[in-house]
Amino acid sequence: MEPKESQAGNGGPFAPNRGAAPRRRFVAGWRLTARSAAIAAAAILASILISASPAEPGSSRDEPGLWGVAPIPPELQPIEPLTGPFVVAIQAGHWEEAELPDELGRLRSSTGAESQGVREVDVNLAVARALVARIEARGWRAILLPATVPPGLRADAFVAIHADWGSNPSIEGWKVAAPWRPSPASLKLASSLDAAFGAQAGLTEDSSGVTIGMRGYYAFGFRRFVHAASPFTPSVIVELGFLTNPRERELLADRPDYWAGILDRGLAAFLAGFDRSRTADLRPMVLPRLAAGPLGAVVRDRPGPGGRYLWSLEAGADVIAVDERAGWYEIFSRERRASGWVRMSELTARA
């Protein structure tokens, strides 16, 4: 399955444009025109939701958001906790992508996947609107976002909603991904949504389907793009299911509130244990610069000795670490555009 950089799956930004998205949106109760949306959204949110966060001008590189260097590393930036009701930002994937800023201009031509006349963008928007209604009913503040993310967006949770496409109609299942080098809060948000989907009878997890495009989603790319969420916003991307699977397509097209209910329950579980004063939980993971040790290293598909062999690293080969778990590092290979797990003992610090 080819990764989406902006949306994970085969119906990504390089799919044909299959029609214009709806032309109006609501952000915190305000009606915005398509032309003024980006400016107005930023203005409405600025006093409460947007804080300074490190971001570079957009890059043309295709790598998943790992190599830019922010002027001040996020781990050193002060974090001002949000106040008032919980703030949940919901992005309807592919909505109004034609209005993306120039730094993301190569993504403007796509409205996502389509199958049997059902368009992903329409599914995403319907589910997002249903979820906004549920969030507001809880007394929280909901922000409905199009493809363009206000620079440095702060929220207690950011969820990007998408639906997938597969070449085989039997492929099915949901999946959730946090960014590369995630914060503890992003990992907790992902696990809370995983649990909500897992508790829903009749749904299947596409457990091996998370792509590098999901984890390198542009809305997480604060080091590469101005229009990205703050690194201190717990963030995930969700693929609800496959439009190319007949059963899931019917659910996706006809029952947006069904999917919104699952997401709402996951968000409620996450926020029930969320303490805004624990700002350390909002900081992205900080990992060392590493290289393969003198005997080289073996890359496996999961941490632990039972992991399947993927490839080997020569002694001294540079390593980009993107996660760690119980004596293992997850590493990313630029050449292979793939990730895998290596024992920490097989790696050494790089100068």
C-alpha positions in Angstrom: 0.0 0.0 0.0 1.5 3.3 -1.0 1.7 5.8 1.9 -0.2 9.1 1.8 2.0 11.9 3.1 -1.0 14.0 3.8 -3.4 11.1 4.2 -2.3 7.6 4.8 -3.4 5.1 2.2 -3.8 4.6 -1.5 -6.3 7.4 -1.9 -3.7 10.1 -0.9 -2.7 13.4 -2.3 -1.6 11.9 -5.6 -5.0 10.5 -6.4 -7.0 12.2 -9.2 -9.2 15.2 -8.3 -12.7 13.8 -8.2 -14.7 16.9 -7.5 -14.8 20.0 -5.4 -15.3 19.8 -1.7 -18.1 21.7 0.1 -17.4 25.4 0.2 -18.4 26.4 3.7 -17.3 25.5 7.2 -17.9 26.3 10.8 -15.2 27.0 13.4 -16.3 27.4 17.0 -19.7 28.5 15.8 -18.6 31.1 13.1 -19.6 30.8 9.5 -16.6 31.4 7.2 -16.3 31.9 3.5 -13.8 29.7 1.7 -11.6 32.6 0.7 -11.3 34.0 4.2 -11.2 30.8 6.1 -7.5 30.5 6.8 -7.2 34.1 8.0 -10.3 34.0 10.0 -9.6 30.7 11.7 -6.2 31.9 12.8 -7.7 35.1 14.1 -10.5 33.4 16.0 -8.1 31.0 17.6 -5.1 33.2 18.2 -5.9 34.5 21.7 -6.7 31.1 23.1 -5.5 28.3 20.9 -2.3 29.3 19.1 1.0 29.5 20.8 4.5 29.9 19.5 5.9 26.6 18.3 9.0 25.8 16.3 8.4 25.6 12.6 10.5 26.0 9.5 9.3 27.2 6.1 7.9 24.4 4.0 10.4 21.9 2.5 10.1 20.0 -0.7 11.5 16.9 0.7 9.3 13.8 0.8 10.7 12.3 4.0 8.2 12.0 6.9 9.1 15.1 8.9 12.2 13.9 10.7 15.2 16.1 9.6 14.4 19.8 9.9 16.0 21.6 12.9 13.8 24.1 14.7 15.4 27.4 15.8 14.5 26.4 19.4 14.0 22.7 20.0 10.5 21.9 21.2 11.9 20.1 24.3 13.3 23.5 25.4 10.3 25.6 24.7 8.1 26.7 27.6 4.6 25.3 27.6 1.7 27.4 28.8 -1.2 25.1 29.7 -4.5 25.8 28.1 -7.4 27.0 30.2 -11.2 26.8 30.1 -13.1 23.9 28.7 -11.2 21.1 26.9 -10.4 22.0 23.3 -10.7 19.3 20.6 -9.6 20.1 17.0 -11.2 17.8 14.4 -9.8 17.8 10.9 -12.0 16.6 8.0 -9.3 15.0 5.8 -9.1 16.4 2.2 -11.7 19.1 2.9 -10.9 22.3 0.9 -7.5 21.0 -0.1 -7.6 23.3 -3.1 -7.0 26.2 -0.6 -3.9 24.8 1.0 -1.1 27.3 1.3 1.8 27.4 -1.1 4.1 25.3 1.2 1.6 22.5 0.8 0.6 23.3 -2.8 1.5 19.9 -4.2 -1.4 18.4 -2.1 -4.1 20.8 -3.6 -5.2 18.5 -6.4 -6.6 15.7 -4.3 -9.9 15.1 -2.6 -8.9 11.6 -1.5 -10.2 8.2 -2.2 -13.4 7.3 -4.0 -15.2 4.0 -4.6 -18.6 3.2 -6.1 -19.5 6.9 -6.1 -18.6 7.4 -2.4 -16.0 10.1 -1.9 -13.6 10.1 1.1 -13.8 13.8 1.6 -17.6 13.6 2.0 -17.3 10.8 4.5 -14.6 12.6 6.5 -16.6 15.8 6.7 -19.9 14.1 7.7 -18.1 12.1 10.5 -16.2 15.3 11.6 -19.5 17.3 11.8 -21.2 14.5 13.8 -18.2 14.4 16.2 -18.2 18.2 16.6 -21.9 18.0 17.8 -21.0 15.3 20.3 -18.0 17.2 21.6 -20.0 20.4 22.1 -22.8 18.4 23.8 -20.2 17.5 26.4 -19.5 21.2 27.1 -16.1 21.1 25.4 -14.9 23.4 22.7 -14.8 21.8 19.2 -12.9 23.2 16.3 -13.8 21.9 12.8 -10.7 22.2 10.5 -10.3 21.8 6.8 -7.0 20.6 5.2 -5.3 23.8 6.2 -4.2 23.8 9.9 -3.7 27.2 11.6 0.0 27.7 12.4 1.0 26.4 15.8 -2.5 25.2 16.6 -2.9 24.4 20.3 -5.6 22.0 21.5 -6.0 19.3 24.1 -6.4 16.8 21.2 -6.1 17.0 17.5 -7.7 14.2 15.4 -7.4 14.0 11.6 -10.2 11.9 10.1 -9.7 9.9 6.9 -11.0 6.8 5.1 -8.8 4.4 3.2 -8.6 2.7 -0.2 -7.3 -0.7 -1.2 -6.8 -2.6 -4.4 -8.4 -5.7 -2.9 -12.0 -5.3 -1.8 -11.5 -7.8 1.0 -9.1 -5.5 2.8 -10.8 -3.9 5.8 -10.1 -2.3 9.1 -9.4 0.8 11.1 -6.1 2.2 12.2 -4.7 5.0 14.4 -1.3 6.6 14.3 0.6 9.1 16.4 3.5 11.2 15.0 7.1 10.2 14.7 8.8 10.8 18.0 5.5 11.2 19.8 4.8 12.9 23.1 3.4 10.7 25.9 0.1 12.5 25.5 -0.1 11.6 21.7 0.6 8.0 22.5 -2.1 8.0 25.2 -4.6 9.6 22.7 -3.8 7.0 20.1 -4.2 4.1 22.6 -7.5 5.6 23.9 -8.9 5.6 20.3 -7.5 2.2 19.6 -9.4 0.9 22.7 -12.6 2.5 21.6 -12.4 1.0 18.1 -11.4 -2.3 19.6 -14.4 -2.4 21.9 -16.8 -1.9 18.9 -18.3 -5.2 17.9 -18.0 -6.0 14.2 -14.9 -3.9 13.4 -11.5 -5.1 12.4 -8.1 -3.5 13.0 -5.9 -3.1 10.1 -3.0 -3.9 12.4 -0.2 -3.9 9.9 -1.6 -1.0 7.8 -0.1 2.1 9.5 2.2 3.7 7.0 5.0 6.1 7.2 2.7 8.6 5.5 0.3 8.4 8.5 3.1 9.0 11.0 4.6 11.7 8.9 1.3 13.4 8.3 1.8 17.0 7.3 -0.3 18.4 10.1 2.2 16.9 12.5 5.2 18.4 10.6 5.9 21.4 12.8 9.6 21.2 11.9 8.9 21.4 8.1 5.7 23.4 7.8 4.3 26.6 9.2 0.7 25.3 8.8 1.0 22.5 11.3 -0.2 21.8 14.9 2.0 22.8 17.8 4.3 20.0 19.0 2.5 20.4 22.3 -0.9 19.4 20.9 -1.6 15.6 21.4 -2.2 14.5 17.8 -3.3 11.4 15.8 -4.6 10.5 12.4 -7.4 7.9 12.1 -8.3 5.8 9.0 -11.9 4.7 9.8 -12.1 1.9 7.3 -11.8 1.1 3.6 -14.1 2.6 1.0 -13.2 -0.3 -1.3 -14.7 -2.8 1.2 -18.4 -3.2 0.5 -19.4 -3.6 4.1 -17.3 -0.8 5.4 -18.2 1.5 2.5 -21.9 1.2 3.4 -21.1 2.1 7.1 -18.9 5.0 6.1 -21.4 6.4 3.6 -24.6 6.0 5.6 -23.7 6.1 9.3 -21.4 9.1 10.2 -22.7 9.2 13.7 -21.7 5.6 14.2 -18.1 6.5 13.6 -18.4 9.8 15.5 -19.6 7.8 18.5 -16.5 5.6 18.5 -14.2 8.7 18.3 -16.2 10.5 21.0 -15.8 7.6 23.4 -12.1 7.4 22.7 -11.7 11.1 23.3 -13.7 11.0 26.5 -11.5 8.2 27.8 -8.3 10.2 26.9 -9.5 13.5 28.5 -10.8 11.7 31.6 -7.2 11.1 32.6 -5.7 14.2 31.0 -4.1 16.7 33.3 -3.2 20.0 31.7 -0.7 20.8 34.4 1.5 17.8 33.4 3.1 19.7 30.6 6.0 17.2 30.4 3.5 14.8 28.8 3.1 17.2 25.9 6.7 17.3 24.9 7.8 15.3 21.9 10.1 12.3 22.5 13.8 13.3 22.5 16.0 10.6 21.1 19.8 10.4 20.7 21.8 10.5 17.5 22.8 6.9 16.9 24.8 4.7 14.6 25.1 0.9 14.2 27.7 -0.6 16.5 31.0 -2.2 15.5 29.2 -5.5 14.7 26.4 -3.9 12.7 22.7 -4.2 13.7 19.7 -6.3 12.8 16.4 -4.5 12.0 13.2 -6.4 12.9 9.5 -5.7 12.3 8.7 -5.3 16.0 10.6 -5.1 19.3 11.6 -8.3 20.9 13.6 -11.4 19.8 10.6 -12.8 18.1 10.5 -9.9 15.6 10.7 -10.9 11.9 14.1 -10.0 10.2 13.8 -7.0 7.8 17.3 -5.9 7.0 20.8 -5.4 8.4 22.8 -2.3 9.1 26.5 -2.1 8.4 28.8 -1.0 11.3 28.8 2.7 11.7 25.7 3.3 9.6 23.8 6.4 10.7 20.4 5.7 12.4 17.4 7.9 12.7 15.6 6.9 15.9 11.9 7.6 16.0 10.6 5.7 19.0 11.9 3.5 21.8 10.4 0.7 23.8 11.9 -1.6 26.5 15.5 -1.9 25.3 14.7 -1.3 21.6 14.7 1.7 19.2 12.5 2.1 16.3 14.6 3.5 13.4 13.7 5.0 10.1 15.6 4.3 6.8 15.6 7.1 4.3 16.8 4.8 1.5 14.1 2.1 2.2 11.5 4.6 3.3 10.6 2.1 6.0 11.0 1.7 9.7 11.9 -1.2 12.0 13.2 -2.1 15.5 16.8 -2.5 16.6 18.2 -3.6 20.0 19.7 -0.6 21.9 22.7 -2.8 22.6 23.5 -3.0 18.9 23.7 0.8 18.5 26.1 3.4 19.7 26.0 7.1 20.2 26.9 9.3 17.2 29.0 12.4 17.6 
